[in-house]
């Protein structure tokens, strides 16, 4: 007698794998579930500029429609400019100026242009109004509350995009990422996913039969409080989701033709890069490339899932493909990135001289106050460290002054030259210093990582554009 697997009104022969009996709603549910579980999927993430108006959302719909044979999962940011508006509204409420009119008008106009009802988001606008009123009454805006305020952008965007798709022949459903179980730690404003988040997401999406339109940027901690993954964190969301479902590819749709050799606002003739390795892209993202979120590469790297950066405004352009290994470049470097408004911390102490444990104490202080370090350089009696945010710095300095004299300089910028060719060529540092010296640009600090695919320099904010232009001319033109 053949053994059977029973699923409601479905009976399957385990020996022949034939369906013996199948009828009713349970059968439909089973086939939708089983079919989606077996499919290879891709992740499409659309940024705010890709969703800024009705015309662009129509373009997004066309891109999704063309991708349907590859079973897409869609991740969306807030509409262009909305996150900044929400932050402004939160601070206005703190100063007793309460109004959601700018956000309401923007979204109502968008809904009108898309022929969608305003009732689609009215409950969210009411919730936002109540939250801002609470900020006004208690006169307090904590990182936790600010994350809650910022969440409304993606929550409204996912509803609007899903509704437009559904009205135009693509059966879609809006999903908040935390409803799928995207659990994070409680580092509000810069949260990281917990290990169980990946399994939660995979299990949830197996049961979704419609096209999911998922909020980027958001998660929840174990206390059920909304968290955010940092500015531009929707890229990170896409990578987390892609890793969870073992996606065939993760596509990041932006408003430029992939990753460029330099910021086109600084170097107008910068060119798009056809291919990059994960290591190269990670370095660029961390040191200022605006196209991708610094953490985006990590989940993709772990699963070896290629990431493609594409242009919503020019969808036929091949963009940039990021994968484990890329083809050798004819240039020594592949790109130059810059990161402004860096703080330089100099610690000087004779206690460092031939003593062990000093650096451990310094790092423990920064770790305790959750301060992320960028560049590090040391001598026998000094340490130079850069950070990109003053958050918690005063508390850290108070502790560091027990071990060393501490001086903080503001208004600095990191320049980063990236490319696997740097590892194979000598004289890159000499060429870099010579180029900057010819432009009378002083370099305060230099660092090269163990992978030797990047060279990082610290200069004044005022010299960034001039330095990038000069280095781009030297290495690419």
N, C-alpha and C positions, 0 to 999 in steps of 0.2 A: 504493500500500500504506500502511495506517495505521501511524503510529508507536505504540509501546506502552511503558508503564511497567511494569517487572517488579518484584514484591515477593514473593519466595519463590514460592509457588504461586498468586500473584495476577497477573493480566494486565489492564491498564486501557488503553483506547483514549484517546490524548491528544487526538485530534480530536473525538470525540463525548463523551468523559468517561464512556463506558459501561464497566462491568465485564465483561470478556470471559470471564474464568475465575477462580474463587475457591473454594478448598477447603482443608481441613485446619487445623491449629493456627495456621499463619502467617496465614491469613485472619482468624481470631479476633483475634490480636494486632494485625493491621493495622487492623481496624475499631475496636477499643478505642482504639488510639493516635490514629487519624484523627478519631474522634468527639470525644475529649476535647480534641484540638488546636483543633477548630472551635467549642467551647462557650465562651460567656461565663460566667465564674464569679464567685462572691462569696467573701469571706473572713469567717469567723465566729471571733472570738477570745473565749474564755471565761476570765475571771479566777479567782483562787483561791477567792473566796467563792461563785462559781457552781458550784464543784466540791467544796465542802467536805464533803458527805456523800452518801449513796446517794439520798436524796430529791431533792437538787439535781441530781445527775447524771442522774436520770430526767427532770427538767425540761429539762435540756440536750438529752437525746436527742429529746424532743418538738420542741424548737425546730429541731434539725437535720433531723428528719424532715419538718417543714413547709417547710424550705428546700431540700429535695432537687431540686425542679424547676429551681432556680437554680444547681445544680452547685456546692455549697459546698466550700471548703477550710477545715478546722478547725485553729485554733491554740489550744493550751492552756497555761495557767500551772500551776505546782505547786498541789496542794491547799492550802486556806487554812491559813496558819501554818507550812507545812513549810519554806519557805526560811529563816525565822527559826530554826526548830529545827535546821536543818543548820548554820547559822552558829554556833549555840550548841555543837553537838556538836564542831565543828572547834576552837573555843577550849577546850572541856573536854579534848579530846585533847592540846592543847598543855600543859595543866596536869596531865597524867597521869591524867585521868579519862576512860576510854574505855568508851563504851556506845552502841549504836545502838538500844537498846530503845524509846525514845520514838517514833522514826520507824517502827520495825518494827511496834510495836503499833498505831499509827495506821493504817498501810496494810493490815495484816492484818485489822483490824476493818472497814475500808472494803470490802476484797475479800469478806469474809464476808457483809456486808450486800448486796453486789451479786451474790452467788452465783458468785463467780469464785475460781479456785484461787490459793493463796498462791505456788505455783510460778511464777506469772506474773512476779514481780519478784525471786525469790530470788537470781539471779545479780547483780542490781544491788545488793542489800543486802550480798552477800558482797564485791563490789567496793568498796562504801562502807566496810565494816569494815576491809578491807585498807588503804585510803587513810588512814583515821583512825589505824590502827596505825603507819603510816609517819610521820604528823605527830607522834605520841607519841614515836617513836624518835629522830627528827632534831631535835625541839624547835624546829620552825620552821613558820610558817604564812605563806607568801608570797601576794600577790594572785593569782598564777597557781594555786596550790593551792586557795585559797578558791573561785575560780571553778569548779574541778573539783568541789569538795564540793557547791557550790550546784546544780550541774547535775543531781544525782540527783532533785530534786523534779519537774522537768519530764519527765525521762526515765521515771520511774515513772508519772506522771500520764497521759502519752500512751498508754502501754501499757494502763492500766486503762480509760481512756475508750474506746479503740479496741476492746478486748475486750468491754466492755459493749454497745457499739453492734452489734458482730458477733453477739453472743448474742441480740440483739433485732431482727434483721431488716435491719440496715444494714451492708453488707459494708465494713468499715473496716480500715485498716492504720496502725500507729504508725510515725512517721518522725521521726528526730532531724534537726533543721534543718541541722546540719552535714553530714549524709549527702547533702543536696540540693545542697551546695556553698555554703552561707551562710558565706562567708569574711569575716573581719574583720581589723582591725589587732590589735596586741598590747597595746592599752591595757586590761589586765585590770580588770574591774569597770565599765568604761564604754566598751566596744569599739564601733567604727563599722564598717559593712559596706564591703568593698572593691568597686570598680566591677564586677568580673567576677561578683560574687555574684548579681546580678539575672539575668543570662543563664543562669548555672548552674541557678538555681531554676526558671526557665521551661522549660529543656530537660528537667530531671528530672521535673517534674510532668506534662509532656505524655505521659510513658510510664507514668503511674500510672493504673490503671483502677479501683481501689477508692477509697473515701472516705479521703483522707489526714487523719490526726490528727497534727499537727506540734508539736514542742516549741517553745514560745516562749522568749525570754530568752537563747537559746544560739547560739553560732557556734563556729568554729574559725579560728585564725590559719594562716598559711602553714607554720608548723612543726608543724601537726596537734595543737595544744594547744587545749583547750576554753576559750572566752571567754564572758563574759556582757555583755549590752547595758545594764547598769545596772538598779537596782531598778525593778520594774514594766515591764521591757523587753519583755514579751510583746506589748504594744501596738505597740512599734516593729517587732518581728518580723512582726506581722500586716500592718503598712503596707509593709514591705519585700517581703513575699510578694505582697501585693496589687498593688504597682507592677510586680513582675516578671512577673505573669501578666495585666497590664492588666485587673484585676478591675472588674466593674460597680459594686461597692460593697464597702466594708470595714465590718463591724459589730463594735463593741466591746461585749461583754455584761458588765455589772457588777452591782452591787447597789443602784444608785440610778436614778432616772428621768431619765437623761441628765445634761447639764451644768447645774448649778444656779446661781442668781444669787449664791449664797454657800455656804460650807460649812454644810450643815444641822445639823451638830453645834454650830456657833456661832450660826447664825440658823435656828432651827427652822422658821420660816415662809418660808424661801427657796423660790423657785419654779424649775421647770425651764424651760430656754430652748429654744424650738422650733427656731430656726435660728441658726447662727453662720457667719461667714466663716472661712476657713483662718487668716487673719492674727489674728483675735480669739482663736480657739481655741489657736493657737500661743503667744500671749502668756499666756493663762490657764494653759496647761499648764506653761510654763516657770516661772511665778511662783506655783506651788503648787496648782493645781487637781488633786486626787487622782484624778480620773476617767480622765485620759489621761496617757500618758508624754510628756515634753517633746519628744522627737524624732519622735513618731508622725506629725505632720502633714507632715513634709518629703517623704518619698517619695510620699505621696498628693497633695500639692500639685503636685509635678513632673508627675504624670500626670493631674491634675485628676479624681481619683477621690473621690467623696463618702464621708465617714466618718460612720457613724450610731452614736451612743452609746445603748445600750438596757439595760433592766433584766431580768435573768434571773428575778427574783422577781415581776415584773409585766410579762410579755412583750407584753401588748396595748397598753401605753403607747407612744406614738410616739417618746419620747426626744428626742434632739437631733440634728439633721442638720447636719453641717459640710460646707460646699462653698465653691467659689471666691468667689461673691458671695451675700450673704444679704439678705433683705428688711429694709428700714429698721425700726428699733425705735421704739416710742413713747417709750421712755426714752432719756436721754442716754447712759447706760452700760448694758451688758448683764450684767456680773458683777463681783464683787470677789473677788480671790484673795489668799492670804497664804502666806508662806514663812518659817518660823521658823528659829532657830539659825543666823543669818547672821553672818558676821564682817565688820567694817568696818575697812578699812586706810586710814589717813591718812598721806600722804607730804607733807612740807613741805620746800621747798628754794628758796633764792634763785637757784639756777642755772637755774630755770625762766624767770626774768624775761627776756622778749624773746629767748629762745634757742630755736633749732630743734633737733630731735633728742632732746629730753629724754623726751617721751612714747614715742618709738620704743624707747628703751632700757628704759623701764619695761615696756612690752608684751612686749619680747623676753625679759625675765626670767620673766614669768608663762608665756609660751609654752614656754620651755625646760623649765619644771617642770610642764607640762601642767595648769596651774591655769585653770579657767574663770571668767571675770569676769561679774558680773551688772550692777550699776549703776555708772556712772562719772560723776563731777562734777569740774570743774576751776575753779581761780581762777588768778591771776597767779603765785602761789608755792606752790600746794598742789593735790594730787589726792586725791580720796576714791574708793575702790573697794570694792565688796562681793563676797564669795565665799561659797559654801555648804559648803565643806569645808576642814578644816585640812591635808589631805594635801599634803605637800611644801612647806608654807608656811614652815617654819623655814629651809629652804635658800634659798627665794626672798627672805626678809627679809634674810638675810646678804648677798646680792648687792645688794639695793635700798639698804641702808645705805651703800653706796659713793656713792650719788647724793643721798640725802635722809634726813632724820630720819623714822623710821617708828614709828607707833603703831597697835596692833591692839586693837580693842574687840570683845568677844564678847557673846552674848545679844541680838542684834538681830533684827529681822524686817522683811521687805519686804511692803508692802501694794500691790496693783496694781488700779487701777480700769480696766476694759477696755470698749471699745465704739466702734464707728465713728462714733457720734453725738458723741463728744468732739471729733472733727475739725471738726464743723459748728457747735459752740456755744462761745461765749466765757464766761468766768467760772467754768469748771469748777474750776480750781486755787483760786480765791478761795473758792468754796463748800466745797471740801474742807478748806482750812486753817481756815475759820471753824467748820466742824463739829467738827474735832478740837480746836481751841482751846477750844470750849465744854465739852469733856470733859477739859480739862487734859492733853492728850496732846501731847508735844513731838515735832516732826518734825526729824530730824537731817539728812536728805538728800532731794532730790527730783530726778526725772529723767523726761523725756518723749522717746520715740523719734521717729525721723524720720517714721514712718507716722502719728504723732499720734493713734493709737487707744488709747493707754494712758497712764496717769499713775501713776508708781511713787514710793512714799514709804518712808522708813526710820524705824522706831520701835523702842522697846524690846519684847522678847518679852512682857513682862508686860502690855503695853497692846494686844496684837493683838486679842483677842476684843472688848474694849470699842470699839476703833476700827472694826472690821468691822461691828459692830452699829449704831454711830452712822452710818456712811457708807451702809449698806444702808437705813436709815430715811430718810436724806436723798435718796437717788437712786432708790429703788424703792417707797417706801411713801407 
